[in-house]
Structures are given as structure tokens and as C-alpha cells.
Amino acid sequence: MTGIKKIRLKSSGAGSRRSNLLLLLLWLGPILFLSLFFFYPLVSILRTSFARAEGGVLSPFIEVLGSASHRSVLWFTIWQALLSTLLTLIVGLPGAYLLARFKFRGRSLLQALTGIPFVMPTLVVAAAFNALLGPHGWLNLGLMELFGLAAPPIRITNTLTAILLAHIFYNTTIVLRMVGDFWSHLDPRLSGASQVLGANRWRTLWHITLPMLMPAIITAALLVFIFDFTSFGVILILGGPGFATLEVEIFYQAISLFNLPVAAALSVLQLTCNLALTMAYSRLASRLSRPLEVRPRTYTQRRLTGSTTRWMAAIIIAVLLVLLIAPLAALATRSVTRLQPERGQQEAASRGLTFDFYRQLGVNPQQSLFYVKPTTAIGISLTYAAATVVLALLLGLPASWALARDRQALVSRLLDPLLMLPLGTSAVTLGLGFVVALGELPIDLRASPLLIPIAHTLVAFPFVVRSLTPALRSIRPRLRQAAAMLGASPRRTVRHIDLPLVGRAVLVAATFAFSISLGEFGATAVISRPEYPTVPVMIYRFLSQPGAMNYGQALALSTILMLVCGGGMLAIERFRIADVGEF
């Protein structure tokens, strides 16, 4: 018996060593990628920036913390993110309840439509709100026409209200998906039992439902807060010069003033805050796959019955459509409407329906050799997005398999929060790090077209992992064990068991990566070459120039980008595995 035990211990030890070796091999590619294209550029730009500080490394931090303006920027960054997160939860939780507990006609379409804002670039979001609520937006034009006003009655641009509305628009789908999906799998018998024991609906909600939902609510709130904390495009365009988050201040200090030490100190401050937030997010996200009692949606959802329930559902749906769809509709209609005459044109001839903005996308008006047509920028963006998909899947699949195999392993627990870190890092700082660091490698990547897809992959990589990991974790171990007993090697098991089962999740992850690449602006604005602009960079150029034609072309490009991203969101909803996923 002792000999048998020794053999078992030896085989167990050998199996454990093989498992650890496989885990390290799976993490090897992602670790090398993050080390080379995230940590190395980040450390390089910070080291270069602090080397310029006249009073030593600590002097920029002393300057930042001692400056009333910088403390004001930090305080505004925190409290606007807190307020935006709270308002997003207020809007999103009723919608999450509706989508989680009820089945009705058009439910899938509603979930797909409300998901479109999440994959929209912030520049397009800002342009959409300008088209709806700006000085020449539909709402102001309608009120001026109705009441005969000479000036726009609603002035929402360059205000905190515009920032908050854009953040709600952008992040509500996170609450709908993360909280709604978790809520849809909770066993309704628990709340039913409490009501049988005499508790009313409010006591049941407070003492039964909310405690079980709290991990999902806090996790969604943390992710929303991270996105609001690092907000850039929304603040830059809708907030105007009167508002600045840390990200906007970093952009201003690094690009406008070229004050790299202060920009680096602000980046370190932002990175420290986001590291703590991502660690908390990863810890809570791991709990979402282990609710107390799980039931399929076919069991937990019921039809809308009763007039009160139907009226409440109609109000929730109307609010979601107005907040999340109306700006996009205003953007699309404004892109085919001329509201003011061009110079040298008659007013009557220049008003009404027009496709001139779209026609001008393929025209070089000055016949300049250095002008890049917007249609060329579309092709460049699509090429970059395709390359990003390939890179993100090559890195995301091994990392997802590693997390799915053993999320409690030391290497997985250390690396899991680091995967989210690029989302909370200053895109401006990282872009400057690329410029400084990646020219010293054996191959000068600063002039390489691969630099943009690499930067986009850093942003898309976390979403790919979060899309694939739950799907891989849902595969029953007995299937792999049965394949091994039948003589299948690990490679054949992956090929014939894992990949077919997670094929739809791979499509979702690829669509996420594609859409995110199309809309990335922060790092691209720093590292892109003038002759190879992406669509968001081209939109920003048009919005920065005066003239109705420039503004119209920006809206036309935004509409095209919106339609592509919207198609991607519909595809995600079509291929998404219904019972798993963090987004």
C-alpha cells in the first residue's frame, strides 16, 4: 500500500508540475507583449520625463500636490466620476431588472441597441450630443423654430451636464449587461420564499435580492468609475476649456506645454489609482461566476402581465431609448441635413436633405499632394482593426485558457488585474512612451505601421480576455477527461473540444477588438503619422476646423463609424453565449 501511495504522490507531483509548466507557457506570450509594449514604454517615458525635472524625481510630485490647479483637476476627476457612476447606476438598474426578469417582444433588439454606445468612440459620442443638444442641435433648432427665438434656449455644451449625460450614455450598457446577466440567473424561489414568510417586496429587495446582487453592482460600478475617471474625448469636446480630468491635463501638459515631468507625475498618480481599482475589479469579477443559486433564463424570466407592470416597462424602455438612441439618431439625421448656407450659396438652395457631406469624403478640395481623403482614412482604420483582431486573439486566447484553468494560481492572481491596467493608463503617456522607447529596439517601430495595431491591442486585449474566460470556464472538465481517457493529446483536446465550444465567444471577442480598434483615439492621436490618419483622428481634425462643410464631414464620418460599430454590437448579441460573459 505504501508503494502505491508513493506512486500516486509521484504521479500527482508530476501532473502538478506539468500543469504549472503549461500555465507558464500560456502566460508567456501575454507577459512578453505587456513587458515589451506596455511596461517598457511606460517606464521609459516616465524615466525620461523625471530626468528633465530640475529638482530631482520628487520635485514634479511636490509641484503637482502643491499646485491648487492640479489639486482641483484631481478633485474634479474623482467627484465627476463618482457622480457619473451614481447616475449611471440609477438609470441602468431598472433596465437591468427589466432585461433580467422579463421576456417580451423586441427584448434582444433592445439589448443590442443599448449596447451600441459602449463600442462607440468618445469623439462620436461627443459629436452625437452636439447634434442633439448643441447650439445647432435638433432640440435647440426645434425650440427656436417653435417659439421664434433668435438664440438657442438650451446651452448644454461646455457644461458639467453635457459631461454627465455623455458618461451615462456611454456606460449604461455596462450596468445592463453585468448586473442584468447576473440578476437573470438568480433563483427567484429565494425571494418567493421570503414573501411566503411575510416579507413585502421592499423588504425582500433590501434583505434578499440586493445582498446577492451587490458583487455584480459593485463590479459594474468599479468598471464605470474607471472609464469615467480616465475620460478624455468627452471632456475635451463636450466639457470645453473649463473642465479637465487628469487625462486631459496630462494631454495639455505633455502636448501643449511639453512639461513632461508634471505630465509624468500626473500619469503616475492616475496609474496608482487605477491599479487599486483594477485589483478590486478583478477580485469581485471572479465572484460573479459563482452565485449562490444559478438558474437558466428560461426558468427565471416571465412575461409582462398586468397594466402596472407593462406601464413601468414602457417607461423604462422609453428612458433607455431617449438617453441611448436619440443622440445617435440625431447624429445620423444631421449628417444628411444642411441647416445653414455655405459661403456663396443661396439659403434656400442649401437647406434640407443633402448627401454632399458624404460625397466630399472622397474629394481632395485643394488638390494638395499632402491631403489625405477621409475615404482613405476609412481604409486605414479597417486595416488597423483587422491587424488588432489577429494580435488580440493570439494573445487573448492563451491568457483566457490560463485564467480558466486555474484563476487561483499565483501567476494568474498576479497577472489578472494587470490585464486591465492598460485601460486605466494615460493614452497620451503611453503614446509618448512608444515614441521614446520603441526606436531603440533592433527594429525602429516608430516608423512602422504595426505601432498603431499594437497600441490598439493593448486596449482590446482586456476585453478579449473578459469575453473568452467565462466561456472557457463553462466547459465541463469531464469532456476533457473523457478525451484524455480516449487517448487524445492536450493539443487534440484543445482543437476538438475547447475551440468548437468557444467558437461563438471567439467571434464576440474578435468583434469587440475590431470595434475598439476603430474607435481608439487617445494613443492614436499621439503616435499616428499625418499621412496615415485613422477615422477618429480625421473626425477630430474636422471638428477642430471652422465651417459647416468640415462639421458635416465630421458627422458623416461619425455616422459611418457608428453604423459599423452598431453592426458589430448586433453581431455580438447574435453570437454571444447567453449564459456566460462579463460584458
N, C-alpha and C positions, 0 to 999 in steps of 0.2 A: 504493500500500500504506500509505503514511504517513497518507493521508486516512482510509482505512478504520480504521486503528488509532485515530486521533483520535476517529472516530465511536463506535468501541467503548468507548473510555475515557469519552467523554461520556455514552453510554448507561449504562455501568456506574456512573459517578458519580451520574447522575440516579436510577438504580434504588436505589443505596445511600442517597441522601438520602430517597427515598420510604419505603424500609424503616425508616430511623431515625425518620422522622416518624410512620409507622404505629405503631412501637414506643412512642413517647412518648404517642401518643393512647390506646393500650391501657392504659398505666400511669396516665393522667391521673385516672381515676375512683378507683382504689385509693389513689393518692397523696393526693388531696384528702380522701378518707374517713379515712385514717390520720392525716393532718395535723390535721384538724378534731376527730376523736373519739378519738384516741389521744395524739398528741404534745402537742396544745394543752391538754387537761385534765391530762395528766401534768405538764407544765411549770408550769401554773397552780397545782396543789396543792403542788408542791414549792416554788415561789416563795413562796406564801402561808405554807407551813409554816416555811421557813427565815427568813421575815421576823419570825416570832414568837420566834426564838432571841435570847436576851438578849446572848450574847457574840459575835454575828456568825455568818456562814454556816458557818464551820468548827467552831464550838463543839458542834453536835449530833454531828458525826463524832468529835470528840475524846471526847465523853461516851460514845458507843457503843463506840468502840475501847478506852476506858479502863475501861469497866464490866466487871467479871468476869461478871456475869449475862448481859450481851449477848454477850460472847465465848463463853460457854457455850452460848447459843442458837445462835450461828453454827456452832460446832463440832458440836453435836448435829445441826443441819440437814445439814451436809456428811457426817458419818460414817453417819447413818441412811440417807441417800440412797445412799451408796456400798454399804452392806451390803444394802439393799433391792434395788439393781440387781444385785449379785452373786448373791443368792439367786434373783432373777427369771431370770437367765441360766441358773442351774443347773437350775431347773425347766423353763424354756422350750426350751432347746436340744435335749434328747431329743425333745420333742414336735415341734419344727421338723423334725428329721430324719425322724421317722415320717411327718408330713404331706407332706414334700417328696419322699421316695424310695419310698413305698409307696402302692398303691391298694387299698382294702378297702371292704367294705360299711359304710355309715354314715359315711364319711370327711367328706363335705360337711356332714352334720348335726353331727358333732363339731366341725368348724371353725367353724360358725355358733354353736354353743352356747358354745364357748370364747371367742368374740368378744363375747358379751353383756356381761361385766363391764366392758369398755373404755368402753362408752357409758352405763354406769350412773353416776348422780350419787354423789359420795363419801358423802353423807348416807345413801343407800340401802345402800351398801356397809357402812358402819358399823352400820346397823340390822340388816343380814343377819348380820354376825358376832356381834352381840349376841343375835340369835335363835338362833344355833347354839351359841355358846361363852360367852354371858353368864351371870350368876348364875341367871337363869330360862331359860336356853337349853336346847335339847333335850338336848345332851350331859350337862350337869350334872343335869338332871331325871332322865334315864335312869339315871345312876350313883347318884343319891340313892335312886331307887326300887329299884334292883337290890341295893344294899348296905345299905339302911336308914339312910342318912346324914341328919343333921339340917341340915347346911350344905353348900353347893356345894363339891365337892372341887377343881374347876378354877377358878382365879381368873386369867383372862386379860385381862379388861378393865382399862383404865388401866395397861397394861404395854407394854414395847417389843415383846414377842412379838405382841401384837394389831396393832400398827402394821406390823410386818414382814409378817405374814400378809395384811393388807389390801392392802399395796402389791404383794405377789406376785399376789394375786387380781386386782388392778386392771390390772396392766401385763404379765402373761404373754402376753396376746394380741399385744402389740407384737412380742415376740420370735418368736412363732409365725408371724406374717404377714410381717414384714420379712425375717427370716433364712430362714424356710421358703420363701417365694416365690422369693428369690434362689437358695437351695440347689436348688430344684426345676428350675431352668433350667441348672444347670452340667452340662457334658458328662461323663457317667460314664466315658467312654473314657479320660479323663486318669488317674483313679485305677486303672482297669483296666490301663493301660499300666505304671504303677509296680509293680503286683503281678506282672505278667509279668516285669519286670526284677529281681524278687527281693525287693521290699519287702513286709513284712507289713502287716496292716490298720492297726496303730497308727502305723507309720512313714508310711504313705500318708496317714492322717488328719493327722498332725503336719506333714508336709512338702508335701503337695499340697492337701488339702481346706481345712484351716484358713487357710493364706495367701490362698486365693481367697475364703473366707467372711469374712475379717477386716473388710473395709469394711462389710459388712452387720451383723456383730456389733457393731462399734464404733458404727455409726449407731443401731442399736436401743438399745444401752446408753446412748448420749447422750440419746435421747428419754426413756427410762425414768428416767434420772437427773434430767432437767428436771422431769418430773411429780412425782417423789419430793421433789425439792429445794423445790418450791413447794406441797407438800402442805398442805392446810388442813382440810377436813372430817374426814378420817380422824384427824388428830392431835387436833382439837378434841373429837371424841366418843369415840373409842377410846383415845386417849392420856390424856385427862383433864388435870387441872391440873398434873401432874408433868412433862409434856413440852410443849415448844413449839418449832416451827420459826420461821424468820424471818417467814413469812406469818402464823402465829398471833400472834407477838409484835407485828407491825405492827397486827393487828386489836385486840390488847389495848391497845397504846399509843394508838391513834387513837380507838377507840370507848369504851373503859372509862376511860382516864386523860385522854383528849383532849390527849395530849402530841404535838402534830403535828410539832415539829422532830425529835424522836427517831424517830417513825414515818417521816418523810421520809428521814432518814439511812439507816435500815434498808432502805427501799424502793430508794434509790439503790444500796446495796450489793447487794441482790438483783438489781436490774436489770443492773448491771455484770456480775455472774457469769453471768446468763442470756444476755446479749448475746454473750459469748465462747462459750458453749455452743451457741447457735443458729447462729453463724457456722461453727463446726466441723461442726455437724449438716448445714447446707446444703451445705458443701463435700463432705462424704462422701456425702450423699444423691444428689448429681449423678453420682457414680461408680457407683451401683447399677444405672443403666440401661445401663452399658457393661461387662458382664462379659466375661471373656476368650473364652469359648466358650458360646454360648446354644443350648439345645435345648428343644423343647416338652415339656410334662409327659408327653404320651403316649409320648415316647421315653425319658425319664429315670426314670419310675416303673415299679415292678414289683409283682407280687402277693406277699402274705405267704406264704412257703413255709418249711417246716421248723418243728419244735416249739419250738426255742430262739427263733427269730425271732417266732413267734406269742406265746410267753410274755412276751417283752420288750415286744412291742406292747401286750399286755393290761395289763401293769404300768404302762406309760406312760399308757395311756388311763385306767386306774383312778385314778392320781395326779391327772391333769388334772381328771377329773370330781369327785373328792373336794375338791380345792382350789378349783375354779372354779364348780362347780354346787351342791355341798352347801349353802353358805351361802344361795344363792338359794332352794333348795328349803325350807330351814329357815324363811326369811322368809315364803314363801308359805303354808306349813302353819301357822305361828304366827299368821298374820293371821286364820285361821278357827278358832282354838282358844282357849278361855278356860281359863287354868291356875290362876287364883286368884279367890276370890269377890269380887264388888263389895260395897261397904258396904250393909248392909241386905238382902243376899240370902243364901239358904242355899247352903252349899258344893256340895252335890250338884247343885243346880239350875243352878249357874253353871259347872260344869266340862264339858268336851267340846266337840263341834263347835258353832260358832256363826257367824252372819253379822251379829251385832249391830254389829261394828266398821264394816262396810260400810254398814249401814243408817244409822248415826249420821253418816255423811259428809254426808248431805243434811238434817240436823236442826239447828235452832238451839235448843240446850238451854235457854238463858236467855231466849230471845225478845228478845234485845238488838238494837237498831237498828244497832249498830256491829259486830256479829259477822258475819264472812264465812264462809259454809259451805265446807267442803272441796270440794264439787262445783263451787262457783263458782270456786275456785282452779284446778281442772282445766280448766275452760273458758278461764280467763285464760291459763294456760300453753300451751294448744293455739293460742290466738290469737297469742301472742307467738312461738311456734315457727314458725307459718306465715309471719309477717312476717319472721322471721330467715332463713328459706329464700329468700324473694324477694330480700332485701338481699344475702345471702351469694352467691347465684348471679349477681346483677347485677354484683358486684364481683369475684367469683372467676373468672368466665369470661374477661374481658379480661386479668386478670393471668396466668391459665394460658396463654392464647394467646401472651402476650408471652414467657413463660418457654419455651414450646415452640418458638417461632420462633427465638429466639437467647438461650440462657441465658448465653452468654459475653459478651454486650454489657455495657458498663459499667453502664448503668442497671439491668439485670437482676441483675448480680452484687452491686450495692449494695443493691437492694431485696429480693432473695430472703431473706437472713437476717432482715430487718426484719419480714417477714410472720409469722415465728414468734414475734416479740418479745412480742405480747400474751399468749401462753401462759405466758411466764415473768415477767410483770409482776404485782405485787401487786394482786389484785382489789379489796382494800379501798382501797388508794391510788387506783386508777383510779376506783372508785365515788365516793370523796370528791372527786376531780378533776371528775367530772361535776357534782356538786352545786355546786362552787365556780365552775367555768368556764362551764358551759352556760346560766347565767342571764343572761349578758352579751351573748348573740347577739341579732340582730333579733327572734328568736322565743325566748321563755323555754322551753327544753326541760326544765327541771327538773320542771315540772308536766305535761309531755307524755307520753302513753302510748307514744310512739316511743322513749323513752330506754332502756327495757328491751331491745327488739329490737336497738337499736344496740349496746348492751353485749354482748349475746349474739352479734351478728355479728362483733365483734372476736375472740371466741373461736372461732367456727365458720369464719371466713374462711380461716385457715391450713389447716384440714382439707379445705376445698373445693378450694383450690389444689393441695394434695398429692394429692388424688384425681383431679383433672382433667388436670394437667400431663402425667403419664406417658401417659395415653390420647391426648391431643393430639399428643404427641411420636411416638407409634406410627403416626400417619397417614403413609403414604408420600408424599414430595414429588412423585413422578411423577403422582399423582392430581390435585394442584393444578395442576401444569404442564400436564397434558392438558386440564383445564378452561379454563385461560387460553388455550391454543392454539385451543380451540374457541370463543373469544370471550366466555367468562364473566368478568364483573367480579369483583373481590375479594369484594364483598358476596354475589353469587350463589354464589361458590365456598364461602364460609363457610356459606351457607344450605343448599346442596345437596350439599356434600362433607363438611365438617367436622362439622356438627351431627348428621346421621344416624349418622355413625360413632362419635361420642362420646355418643350418647343414653343408653346404659346407664351410662356414667361420670357423666353429669349426675344420673341418678336416685340413684346411690350417694352423690354429693356432697350432694344435697338431703336424703337420709335421714340422713347424718352431721350436717348442720346442724340438722335437726329434732330429732334425739336429743340433741345437745349443748345446744341451747336448753332443752329440757325439764329437763335436769339441772343447769344452771348455778346456783350458789348464792352464791359469794363476792361478786361485784359486786352481784347482785340483792338480797342481804341489806342492802346499804347504801343503794341508790337506790330500792328499791321502796316504794310508798306503802302504808300499812296496809290501805287498803280494796281494794287490788289485789295480793294476795299470789300468788306462784306456788306450785306444788306443793312444791318443795324448802323454801321458806320456811315453808309450812304444816307440813311434816314436822318442821322444826326447832322450831317453836312447840310442837307436841305432845310432842316428846321432851324439851323443857325444862320441861314441867309434870308434876307427880306424878299418879299414878293409873293404874290398869290400863286404863281406857277411853281415856285420852289416848294411852297407849303402843300400844294396839291400833289406834286410828285412824291413828297414825303408820305402823304396819306395813301397814295396809290401803292407805293412800296409796302407800307404797313398793312394794307388790306391783303396784298398778295401773301405776305408773311403770315398774316392771321389765318387765311384760308388753308395754307399748307400746315400750320400748327394745329388748326382745328381738325383737318383731316387726320393728322397724327393722333389727336386725342380720341377721335371716333374709332380709329384703329385700335388704340389701347383698350377702349371699352369693349370692343368686339373680341379681341384676343385675350383679354385679361382673364386669369383663372379666378373664378368667382369667390372661392373660399380662402384665398391667401393673398398676401401683399401688404406692404406697409403704406403704399400710396394709393 
